[in-house]
Amino acid sequence: MRRYGNASPERAKVWTEPPPKLHHHHHHLQQQQRGQHQGRKVPVVYYLCRNRHLEHPHFIEVPTSSPEGLLLRG
């Protein structure tokens, strides 16, 4: 029996926003979105594990530095 296995795929999922729909003002929208991402924050909910038991959910807002989303590592 393994004491410490790999995290299940459900626990390792990372959410990213879908790309915007393309239309004739695409270039103008890209410039606007670049400016919006500098001060944009993304809500993150995470759980801590102590003695192999999950604690209550924790919530923080994280500023993004990339328009491609947020990458979380465990």
Secondary structure, 3 states (H helix, E strand, C coil): CCCCCCCCHHHHCCCCCCCCCCCCCHHHHHHHHHHHHCCCEEEEEEEEEECCEEEEEEEEEEECCCCCCCCCCC
